[in-house]
């Protein structure tokens, strides 16, 4: 019980640090054509990819957390599956079934490359996050995505007509 409390406090400290760092860094805004629900789903997908890439990067080190990541996957697999289906359903409407699968695969590769190229969190931090999430309820995953991924979501851009429609009207000169 004491270990769990320490891990929860560590994760809270990591999340708070991530939030401070995230507020200081320039954020990439999610495309306006994505609903808040879909952006949150994409954050959860990206959180999973971040933990997965980190577990591969950290294997063979003293902070190898693959066992914690496996427990995280077992605990949240149904929720992550729903998230993927929600994202695919939105993409399917514009891209068709094959195009949606390809687009999600491409987005996942972009996410993986992002975390492979830069390590936002160290192996010990990621291991603590994975372990805490493995013991958490479903409500923790969206909150963790909001805190740890934030606005830096690797989403596809909006179709041109939607992006143009979302732009404010041009002002007329006097």
Residue pairs with C-beta under 8 A, 6 or more apart in sequence:
4 135
7 128
7 131
7 132
8 132
10 128
10 132
11 128
11 129
11 132
14 121
14 125
14 128
14 129
15 144
15 147
15 148
18 120
18 121
18 147
18 148
18 150
19 147
19 150
22 147
22 150
22 151
22 152
27 150
27 151
27 152
28 151
28 152
28 153
29 151
30 39
30 42
30 151
30 153
30 155
31 155
31 156
31 157
31 158
31 163
32 158
32 162
32 163
32 166
33 158
33 159
33 162
33 163
33 166
34 42
34 90
34 155
34 158
37 86
38 86
38 87
38 90
39 153
39 155
40 142
40 145
40 146
41 83
41 86
41 87
42 87
42 107
42 153
42 154
42 155
43 142
43 145
43 146
43 149
43 150
43 153
44 79
44 80
44 83
44 141
44 142
44 145
45 80
45 83
45 84
45 87
45 107
45 108
45 111
46 111
46 145
46 149
46 153
46 154
47 141
47 144
47 145
47 148
47 149
48 73
48 76
48 80
49 108
49 111
49 112
49 115
50 111
50 115
50 120
50 121
50 126
50 148
50 149
51 69
51 72
51 126
51 129
51 130
51 133
52 69
52 112
53 112
53 115
53 116
54 65
54 69
54 115
54 119
54 121
54 123
54 126
55 64
55 65
55 66
55 69
55 126
55 130
57 116
57 119
57 123
58 64
58 65
58 66
58 123
58 126
58 127
59 66
61 123
63 122
63 123
63 124
63 127
64 123
64 127
65 123
65 126
65 127
65 130
65 131
68 127
68 130
68 131
68 134
69 130
71 130
71 131
71 134
72 130
72 131
72 133
72 134
73 80
74 134
75 133
75 134
75 135
75 136
76 133
76 138
76 141
79 138
79 141
80 141
84 104
87 104
88 100
88 101
88 104
89 100
91 99
91 100
91 103
91 104
91 156
92 99
92 100
94 159
95 102
95 103
103 156
106 156
107 154
107 155
107 156
110 154
111 154
114 154
121 129
121 148
129 144
129 148
132 140
133 140
133 141
133 144
157 163
158 166
